[in-house]
Amino acid sequence: MTTPTHPRSPRGGLCVGTVLGACLLPTIEAPLALLVQLMPRGDDAVEFDAAQEFALLSNLGMSWAILCLVLTLPFVKTRRLRPWWYAPPLAMLAALAVRLLFFPPYGS
């Protein structure tokens, strides 16, 4: 008697939930990674308007990262994806928080 490779799949192949999660999560995390890379550096945003935009983008990015974590949760809980899928949104959330807290654009 042979045992299937995945306990919930009788055929032992990929499940629809796994493919959906593996395609959906990188798609929604790509704009977040772009936002992290394109945020202005601390010295570039010296005007008040630029500082407000910096804070707005940081808060928007952190909200997006939390949304990515929430969307990752059901795929990991049902064991469709492994727990390392939490790493990209957590890393981007940490990068945005560090940039907002320790490298503010307004020199305080």
N, C-alpha and C positions, 0 to 999 in steps of 0.2 A: 504494500500500500504506500502510495506516495503522498507527501504532504505538500499543499500549495505553498508558494513562496510568500504570499500575503494571507494572513488568517481570514480576512474578510472577502477575499476574491477567490471564487471557486476555480477560475481558470489560471490563476497565478500571474496574470498580466497587470498592466497599469490600470488603476481605477480612474474614473472620470474626475473625481474630486482631486486626485493628485495632479492630474494634468491641468485642471482648472486653476488650482492654487499655484502651480509652478509657472503658469503663464500670467495670471492676474497680478500676483504680488510684485514681480519685477516691473511690470507695466506701470503700476501706481507708485512704485518707489523711484522710478527714473526721474520724474520731474522734481522730486525732493532732493535727489543727489545733485541735480543741476542747480537748484536753488542754493544748496550749501556751497557749491563752487563759485557761483556768481555773486554772492553777497559781497558788498563793499568791505574793504579792510577798515580797521579802526581809524587810520590816519586819513583816509580818503573822504570820510564823511564828517566834515568840520562844520558845515552849516546846519542850522536847526532843522530845516526840511529834510536834509539828507539823514540826519540822526533819527528823525521820526520814521522815515522810510526804512532805515536799518532795523529799528525796533519792531515795526510792523512786519517786515519780512522774517525776522527771527521768530516772532510769535506765530505767524502763519506757518512757518516751517516746522516748528515744534508741534503745532496742532496737527499738521499733516503726518508727522512721524507717529504721533499717538494714534491717529486713524489707521495708519499702516499696521501698527501693533495690534489694534483691535481686530482688523481684518485677517491678520495672521493667526489669531487665537483659535478660531474654529477649525482651521486646517490642521493645526498642531494637536489640538485636543482630540480630534477624531483619528489621529495618527495617520493622516494622509500625507503630512509633511513632517520632517524632523525638527526638533527644537532649534537647530542652528538657524532656521529661517527668521528667528527673532533678531539675529545679529545685525543685519543691515539697518532696519529702522532704529534700533537702539544706538548704533554707532552714529547715525546721522542726528538723532536726538541729542546725544552727548556733545557732538561737535557744535550744534547750534546753541546749546545751553552754555557751553564754555565760551563760545565767541560772544554771546550776548552778555554774560556775566563778567568775564575777565578781560575782554577787549572791546569795551564800549566805544562808540564813535565820538562821544562827546567829551572824552578826556577826563572823566571823573574818577 
